[in-house]
Every structure is written in C-alpha cells, then in structure tokens.
Amino acid sequence: MNQDKSVFPLCGLALSSFLALGCIVDVEPSSQRRPRPVQAVGSLTMEWTVASRIDSRACSQHSRGGADFELIVYRGSREVARDYARCDDFSITVDLPPDEYTATATLVERGNDRPVTTTLQVEDIHIVRGATLNLDVDFPPSSFLR
C-alpha cells in the first residue's frame, strides 16, 4: 500500500515534466519569420448553359445520355490545362498562373470524350493573381452534333 502512495506522486511529477516540455515556444525573433506566400495563381471559372437553361434535364435531353463539359486552356498554342465536369454541374474552376490564355469548351460523351457539341472558342482570358475570372458560355440546340 505504501508503494502505491509513492508511485502516484512520482507519476504525476514525471507527467507534468513531460507536458512542460511540450509547451516550448519558438523563440525566433518575429522580424526573421517569413510571411506566408501570397497565392501565385488566379482562377478561371467557366459556367455554361444548355439551350440557355441551367437544368440537368437539358443536358440529358440534348446529349442523349450523359455528357461532360471539357475545358482545354492554352497559353499561346500550348495546352496548359484540361479539365472535365459533369454537364449538369454547370460550373468548373481551374487555377492558373497569371497570364493571357485562350480556351475551348465542348460537351463530350461521358467515358470516351467524343464531342457531342461543336467546340466553342473562348478568347482573351486574362488571369490575375489572387482573382477569379468568371466566364459564361451557352450550348444552343444547334450546337449539338446529333
């Protein structure tokens, strides 16, 4: 019994010493700390409509099944980004470094990337660091290939 009485205070002392070690604060002078880097990218958000509607039934009706939105972004003639979203998401965001871009937007068959619509050209995309550029496109019924 006496041994139990002496073990508990020793355990408490050891635990408090251990916890005190975990409370060490970084003493680096604040003038030497590096600020968090500013995001070196901007964003392009493309939103689309099908036959001037944001309606998941419009995607199914005009594409005869499932379709995906394909966005390809170019810097000059070089492809720098390619991203996909479900047609009925009606929005996609791509992060890009600040620069001038062009893009193409197409609805494609889900799973095989075969075009369902004509390709829309998007010109004069100017991405600014820390900002989001919002652009809209529409796929009218006449743009569907079937």
C-alpha positions in Angstrom: 0.0 0.0 0.0 2.8 2.4 0.8 4.3 1.7 -2.6 1.1 2.9 -4.3 1.2 6.1 -2.4 4.7 6.9 -3.5 4.2 5.8 -7.2 1.3 8.2 -7.9 3.2 11.4 -6.9 6.2 10.3 -8.9 4.0 9.6 -12.0 2.3 12.9 -11.6 5.7 14.7 -11.4 7.0 12.8 -14.4 3.8 13.6 -16.4 3.9 17.3 -15.5 7.6 17.4 -16.5 6.8 15.7 -19.8 3.9 18.1 -20.5 6.0 21.1 -19.7 8.5 20.0 -22.4 5.7 20.1 -25.0 5.0 23.7 -24.2 8.2 25.1 -25.6 7.6 28.1 -27.7 9.6 29.0 -30.8 11.8 31.9 -29.8 12.7 33.0 -33.3 12.5 36.8 -33.4 9.4 37.9 -35.3 11.5 40.1 -37.7 13.0 36.9 -39.0 9.8 35.0 -39.6 8.8 34.6 -43.2 5.3 35.7 -44.2 3.1 33.1 -45.8 3.5 33.2 -49.5 0.8 35.0 -51.5 -1.0 32.7 -53.8 0.8 32.8 -57.1 -2.3 31.8 -59.1 -5.6 33.1 -60.2 -8.7 31.2 -61.2 -10.9 30.8 -64.2 -14.5 29.8 -63.5 -16.5 28.7 -66.6 -20.2 28.4 -66.3 -22.4 27.1 -69.0 -26.0 26.6 -70.0 -27.6 24.2 -72.4 -30.2 25.8 -74.6 -30.0 28.8 -72.4 -31.0 26.8 -69.3 -29.4 25.5 -66.2 -31.4 22.3 -66.0 -30.0 18.8 -65.7 -32.8 17.6 -67.9 -31.4 19.8 -70.7 -28.1 18.0 -70.5 -29.7 14.6 -70.8 -32.2 15.7 -73.5 -29.8 17.3 -75.8 -26.9 14.9 -75.3 -29.0 11.7 -75.4 -27.5 10.4 -72.2 -24.6 11.5 -70.1 -22.2 14.3 -71.2 -19.3 16.0 -69.6 -18.0 19.6 -70.1 -14.4 19.6 -71.4 -12.4 22.7 -70.9 -8.9 23.0 -72.5 -6.8 26.1 -71.7 -4.0 27.3 -73.9 -1.1 29.7 -73.4 -0.3 30.6 -77.0 -0.6 27.3 -78.9 0.5 25.2 -75.9 -2.1 23.3 -73.9 -1.7 24.1 -70.2 -4.8 22.7 -68.6 -7.5 20.2 -69.4 -10.4 19.6 -67.0 -13.8 17.9 -67.0 -17.0 18.3 -65.1 -20.4 16.7 -65.4 -22.6 18.6 -67.8 -25.2 19.1 -65.0 -22.6 20.7 -62.7 -22.8 23.9 -64.9 -19.6 25.2 -63.5 -15.9 24.4 -63.4 -12.9 26.2 -61.8 -9.3 25.9 -62.9 -6.4 27.5 -61.1 -3.8 29.1 -63.5 -0.7 31.3 -63.1 -1.2 34.9 -64.1 -1.0 35.3 -67.9 -3.0 35.6 -71.1 -4.9 32.5 -72.3 -7.4 31.1 -74.7 -9.7 28.1 -74.2 -12.0 25.7 -75.9 -15.2 24.4 -74.4 -17.0 21.3 -75.6 -19.6 18.9 -74.3 -18.3 15.3 -74.8 -19.7 11.9 -74.3 -19.0 10.6 -70.8 -16.3 8.0 -70.9 -15.0 8.4 -74.4 -14.6 12.1 -74.9 -16.2 12.1 -78.3 -17.7 15.5 -79.0 -21.5 15.9 -78.5 -21.4 19.6 -79.5 -19.4 21.9 -81.6 -16.4 23.4 -79.8 -16.7 26.9 -78.5 -13.6 29.2 -78.7 -13.0 31.5 -75.7 -10.5 34.3 -76.4 -8.8 37.0 -74.3 -8.7 35.3 -71.0 -6.6 37.4 -68.6 -5.8 35.7 -65.3 -4.7 37.9 -62.4 -3.0 36.6 -59.2 -5.5 36.0 -56.4 -8.6 36.8 -58.5 -11.2 34.7 -60.2 -12.4 35.4 -63.7 -15.9 34.3 -64.4 -17.0 33.5 -68.0 -20.2 32.1 -69.4 -20.9 30.0 -72.5 -24.1 28.5 -73.9 -24.6 25.4 -76.0 -27.7 26.1 -78.1 -29.6 23.2 -79.6 -28.0 23.9 -83.0 -24.5 23.2 -81.5 -25.4 19.5 -80.8 -23.9 17.2 -83.5 -26.8 14.6 -83.5 
